[in-house]
Amino acid sequence: MPRLFVTLSLCALLALTGGCASLGIDNPFGPGENTRQSQLLGVSFPAGMSLSGDHSRVSGSEGVEVAFGQVTSSAAAQGLFNNLQAAGWQLRLQQSRASKGIYVYENGERMAVVVVESQAVQTVVTICAGNRLPDGSMLSLTGGGGGSDAGETSDAGSGGGFGTPAADAPPVGTSESWGAPSSGGLQEREL
């Protein structure tokens, strides 16, 4: 009888884990969406780290990838350095502290910025990679959202991408105040 109970319990558990996928719960026994290979850089992540498919956005050879794992930030940075160097990437800039490091790599016309950050229980690696822009390229902010959060609208005719004030923005030359006037508050004025 106990053997039958154990067998039925295991069958029910397997049926539940397979059925949880429709609820958005990953099967803990399956491979999931996390991988150990960087699509942008073409190298493996250090042991103990995997790529988060939910936090990464890649379009062709450009994009952002986020990897995480329970390794030290120095081990993650050194492991990535070794793998990138073996794949032909050259370190061009390095700024690091105990809990965060920013590294710029170059491989021909490709550039990559790698940020290694130690958090409470894991290390997070953020990779931004793409093709190098030609010398004299202009800054274009139109692809990133146009500044609508700051009360601006996109101005495609200006070429700069910084936008013009939205229709609901206060007219130029007026001031706005926030907070209680007795406590000093904040006031914005055109100069």
DAFEN-V450806 format. One record per backbone hydrogen bond with DSSP energy under -1.0 kcal/mol. NH is the residue of the N-H (numbers start at 1). CO is the residue of the C=O. E is the energy in kcal/mol with one decimal. If there is no record, write none. Layout:
nh: {NH:NH}
co: {CO:CO}
e: {E:E}
//
This chain:
nh: {5:6:7:8:9:10:11:12:13:14:15:16:17:18:19:20:24:25:30:38:42:45:49:50:51:52:57:59:62:63:64:65:67:68:69:71:76:77:78:79:80:81:82:83:84:85:86:87:88:89:90:92:93:95:97:101:102:103:104:105:106:107:110:111:112:113:114:115:116:117:118:119:123:124:125:126:127:128:129:130:132:137:146:148:150:151:152:153:158:164:166:169:174:176:178:184:186:188}
co: {1:2:3:4:5:6:7:8:9:10:11:12:13:14:15:16:21:20:27:43:38:36:46:68:35:66:64:62:59:129:57:127:125:50:123:69:72:73:74:75:76:77:78:79:80:81:82:83:85:84:106:104:104:102:100:116:95:114:93:112:90:110:107:130:105:128:103:126:101:124:99:122:69:117:67:115:65:113:63:111:109:134:141:145:147:148:147:164:155:153:151:166:171:188:186:181:178:176}
e: {-2.0:-2.3:-2.1:-2.6:-2.3:-2.4:-2.2:-2.3:-2.3:-2.4:-2.1:-2.2:-2.3:-1.7:-1.6:-1.3:-1.3:-2.2:-1.4:-3.1:-1.7:-2.6:-1.9:-2.5:-4.4:-3.4:-2.8:-3.2:-1.6:-2.0:-3.0:-2.5:-3.0:-2.4:-1.4:-1.3:-2.2:-2.5:-2.4:-2.4:-2.3:-2.3:-2.5:-2.2:-3.0:-2.7:-1.9:-1.0:-1.3:-2.7:-3.1:-3.4:-1.4:-2.4:-2.8:-2.6:-3.4:-2.8:-2.5:-3.2:-2.2:-2.7:-1.9:-2.9:-2.3:-3.1:-3.3:-2.9:-2.8:-2.8:-3.2:-2.8:-3.1:-2.9:-3.0:-2.7:-3.2:-2.6:-2.1:-2.2:-3.9:-1.4:-1.1:-1.0:-1.4:-1.2:-1.3:-2.3:-1.2:-1.5:-2.2:-1.4:-1.5:-1.6:-2.7:-1.2:-2.9:-2.7}
//
